[in-house]
């Protein structure tokens, strides 16, 4: 499909410890990444809607990330590994997962 990115894994890291701010990433930037299976992000502010997020994501690692609003449209059905260390929406994401497995 034209305009798609074949990446299966992405790391978004803010490595400069002197900076006290997070990168800002719009969730829609993942719309053209249908093959994405692994996403690791550290010190990232996510903005936008997550309905276009890849549905085959297996591993999601978010460390010290921030969501502007609860990602209620986040598809976590195929997720196998979830790491939300010091992420502000961790309780909401974990609740979404636990509701699906009851």
KABELSUL-V37152 format. One record per residue. RES is the residue in three letters. OMEGA is omega in whole degrees, 0 to 359 (999 if undefined). Layout:
res:RES omega:OMEGA
res:RES omega:OMEGA
This chain:
res:UNK omega:179
res:UNK omega:178
res:UNK omega:179
res:UNK omega:179
res:UNK omega:186
res:UNK omega:183
res:UNK omega:175
res:UNK omega:180
res:UNK omega:180
res:UNK omega:172
res:UNK omega:175
res:UNK omega:186
res:UNK omega:172
res:UNK omega:189
res:UNK omega:183
res:UNK omega:185
res:UNK omega:179
res:UNK omega:178
res:UNK omega:182
res:UNK omega:181
res:UNK omega:179
res:UNK omega:170
res:UNK omega:174
res:UNK omega:180
res:UNK omega:177
res:UNK omega:183
res:UNK omega:181
res:UNK omega:180
res:UNK omega:179
res:UNK omega:185
res:UNK omega:183
res:UNK omega:179
res:UNK omega:185
res:UNK omega:182
res:UNK omega:183
res:UNK omega:180
res:UNK omega:185
res:UNK omega:176
res:UNK omega:174
res:UNK omega:179
res:UNK omega:176
res:UNK omega:179
res:UNK omega:181
res:UNK omega:171
res:UNK omega:178
res:UNK omega:179
res:UNK omega:175
res:UNK omega:183
res:UNK omega:183
res:UNK omega:180
res:UNK omega:180
res:UNK omega:180
res:UNK omega:181
res:UNK omega:184
res:UNK omega:180
res:UNK omega:179
res:UNK omega:182
res:UNK omega:186
res:UNK omega:179
res:UNK omega:180
res:UNK omega:181
res:UNK omega:180
res:UNK omega:179
res:UNK omega:178
res:UNK omega:183
res:UNK omega:175
res:UNK omega:179
res:UNK omega:178
res:UNK omega:181
res:UNK omega:181
res:UNK omega:184
res:UNK omega:181
res:UNK omega:182
res:UNK omega:182
res:UNK omega:183
res:UNK omega:189
res:UNK omega:184
res:UNK omega:182
res:UNK omega:179
res:UNK omega:181
res:UNK omega:179
res:UNK omega:179
res:UNK omega:186
res:UNK omega:184
res:UNK omega:178
res:UNK omega:176
res:UNK omega:190
res:UNK omega:182
res:UNK omega:182
res:UNK omega:181
res:UNK omega:181
res:UNK omega:180
res:UNK omega:179
res:UNK omega:177
res:UNK omega:178
res:UNK omega:179
res:UNK omega:184
res:UNK omega:178
res:UNK omega:181
res:UNK omega:184
res:UNK omega:180
res:UNK omega:999
